[in-house]
């Protein structure tokens, strides 16, 4: 377990040393990893840090408003509406690794543009140790590790929590007195809902995934899962009213874990599962059925792509 008493001042000093007298942008997503990285960088270089939140259109329900509220104390916060650019770049892309690569490239290009406006030469990221292990081991590319393009227009990329596991990052968040909503928030993938949509990413599938994830997080809060989510995995025949429909299949997943490297599917009672499926199918006219994923990690990963 990380010793926060020593880690925090050492991380701040490291950022000060790496960035020097230059400016930096921080890739802010609202998750605990990037939030901790942002808080450390803000302590280190103050107003020379420009926090940038890119609204990719792949985010959780209400995410953008939450970001504006949580990080309002950072006067230089920028919110970038990039939904159209991301969806255009993802159009026709179905391969999971290509998706991550496309998203990684688009992320960097957005930050390069913002960095130029902020006269910043450094990019700060919330990459953590499992991200590096999974990318280096070929399990999957992370948009902020293996998904990065070969040419990046920054003097340096600073990753202050790169050697920490998720539970250790939460410890640092508590040490920094970050909002509990941030410190205890469930993990959310860097590529966002794109990896909770099998196949091509479309507005329709994203909206189903977004609303379904919201339902799952609400209904499973009492189970205190390490991560809970919903994914759009295909289509199947169903019945809505008196009509036969060919609607989306939503898979619900809830796992227990310590660091995300391994995970066990949670045992959820039948009444709760029925309530989840009733809400998802009732609130989404184009969803025909809901299934529950009982697979551990390994052999599965936590996310679907």
N, C-alpha and C positions, 0 to 999 in steps of 0.2 A: 504494500500500500504506500502511496506517495506521502512524503512528509511535507505537508503544505506550508509549514513554518519556514522551511528552507526553499521549497520549490518556487513559491511566489516571488520572493525577492531575486532569486537567481534567474527566473524567466524574464522578469522586468529588466534586469541588467543585460541579459542576452539580447533582448530586443533593442535596447538603447545602443549596444555595441554594434549590432548588425546594421541598423538603420542609420546610425550616426546622426548627422545634422540634416539628413534628407527627409522628405515626406513619404508617407506610406498610405496605401488603401487597404482596408480589411474586408474580406469577403464575408459578409454578415448574412446568415440564413435564418437566425432566430432559434436554432438548436443550441444545445448546451456547449458543444465543441467550439463553434464559431463565436458564441457569446463570451465564453471564457477567454478565447484568444483576443477578442476585441477589448475586453476589460483590461487584460494584461497590457495590450499595446497602448491603450488610452492612458494607463498609469505611466507607461514608459515614455511616450512622446507627446502626450496631450493633444493640442490642436493641430499638430502636424500629421495626425491620423485622420483620414477620411473614411468613415464607415460607409460601405456601399451595399445596399440590399437590392438584389436584382429580382424583380417579380417576373419569374419565368413563365407564369401560367401553369406551372407544375406543382404549386405549393398547396399546403393544407388550407382548409376553409378558414377564412378570417385572418390568415397569416400576415398579410400586409398591414392591416390595421393594428395587429398585435405588435409588430415590429416598431411602428411609429410611436406607439405608447410606451413600450418597454425601454427604448433607446432614445427617448426624447431629450434626455440630459446631454446627449452628444449633439452639439449644435451643428456639426458638419455632416450629419447623417444625410445620405442621398438615397432616395427610392427611385429605382429605374424601372419603367414599364417596358419590359422586353418580350412580352408574351408572343406577339406576332412574329418577332424574329426567331424565337426558339421553335415555334410550331412550324414555321416555314422551313427551317433547317432540318427538322425531324420528319418532314413530309415524305412518305414512302419508305422510311427506314423501319425495318422490322427486326433486324438482328440485335440482340441485347448489348453486345459489346460495341457495335457500331453506334447504337443510341448513346452509350456512355461517352464514346469518343466525340460525337457530335455535340453533346451537351458540354463536355469539357472544353472543347474548342470555342463554343459560343460564350461560355462563362469568361474565359480568358480575354476574348475580344471585347466583351462588355467592360471588363475591368481595365483593360488597356485604354479604352476610350475615356473612362472616368478618371484614370490615373493621369492621363495627359491633361485633362481639365484641372486636376488638383496639383499638377506639377509634381507627381509622386513617382519615385523610382523603385519602390519596394511594394510587394504584395504580401500581406499577412493572411494566413489560412489556418483553419481549425482542424487540420489533418491530425488524426490520432493513430496510435500504434496498430490496431486491427486493420485500419485502412491500408497501411503500408504492407502488412503481412499478406493480406488478401490480394493486393495488386502485384506484389513481388512474387507471390506464389502461384499466380495465374488463376486464382479462384474467380476473381472478377476485377475489372478496372474500376477505380473510383474517379469521379470527375475531377477531383483535386489531387490525384496521384497518377495512376496509369492512364487516365483519360486526358491528361494534359497534352497539347500539341507539342511538336518537337521544337518550335520556335516561339519563345515567350519574350515579349518586349518589356522586361523588368531587369533591373540590376541584380535583384535577388528576391527569393521567396522565403519568408520567415514563417516557421511553423513551431510556435512555442509549446504546444501540447503533443508534439509528434511521438513522444515516447510513453504516453499515458494510455491506459485503458479507460473505457467509458466510466466505470465507477470511480476511478481516480479523478477524472475530469470533474465529476459531480462534487467530489471532496473539495477541489480547488474552487468551484463555483460557490460553495458554502463559505469557504474561507474569505472569498471576495465579497460576501454578502449580496450576491446576485438575487434577484427576485426568485422566489420559490418556484414559480411557474416555469422559469427557465432552468433552474438547477435540477429540478426533478422531472423535467419533461421527457417523454419517451423519445427514443431515437427516431430520426426521420432521414431517409437517404438523401445524399447530396443531389442526385439526379431527380429527386422528387417523385411525383406520381408517375413519371415516365417508366419507372421500373415496377410499378404496380398496375401496369397496363401491358398485357401480352400482345405483341404485334405492333402495328403502326399506332402512333399516338394521335388521337383525334380529340376535338373539343368534346364530343359526345361521351367518349370513354373516360376522359379526364373528369368530367362532371360527375359521372357515376362513381368513379373511384373516390373523388373528393367527398361527396355526400356520404358514401358508404363508410369511408374511414372515420368520418365525424361520428356516425352512429356507433361504430365499434368502440371508439375511444370513450364515448359517453357511457355505453352500456357495460363496459368491462372495467370501468374505473375502480370498482370495489374489489376486483381481483388483483389489483396492483401488478399488472404484467410488466415485464421488462420492455416488451414491445408488443403492440397490438395493431392490426392493420386489416385492410380489405383490398383485394386486387380484382381487376376485371380480367378473367382468364379465357373467355371465349363466348360462344353463343349456344343456346339450347332451346328446344321447344317448350312452351308453357301455355298457360291459360289465364287470361285477364278478362274478368267478366264472362261474357259468352263467346269471347273471341280467342282463337288459337294464335299465339304470337311466337316469334322467334327472337327471344330477348337475350340480354347479357347474363352470363353466369358470374356471380361474385363469390370469391373465396375469402373466407374470414380466417385470420391467423392470429394466435395469441401465444406468446412464449415466455418462459422464465429463463433468465441467464444472469451471469455475473459480469461478463465482459464482451459478449457477442460472438466470441470465438466458437462456443458451443451453446446449444439452447435446447430446451425441452418444451414440447407443446403442452399448453395448460389444459387441465381437465375442467371444462366449463359445464355447468349443470344444464339440463335439457330445457328448462323453462327460460333461462337466459338466452340460449341459442335460438329458441323459437321466437323470442321477443326481437332479437336482432334481425332474423330473417323477415319477420313481419314488417318491421320498420323499413328495411332496405327495399323489399319488394313493393311495399305500400307507398313509399316516398319517391320511388323511381319507376315510372310507367314502363320503361324499356328494360327492366330487370326481370328475368323469368324464374331464376332460382338462385339459392344461396347454399354454399357448401362450407363445411368446417375442415380445416387442414390439421391433421393429427401427426404430421411428420416432424421428427426431431432434426436438429442440426448437429452433426451430419445424420443422414445423408443429404438432407435438403439444406439450402441456405435460408436465412430468415426472410429476406425479400424474394420476390418471384423472378427478378431478372438482375 
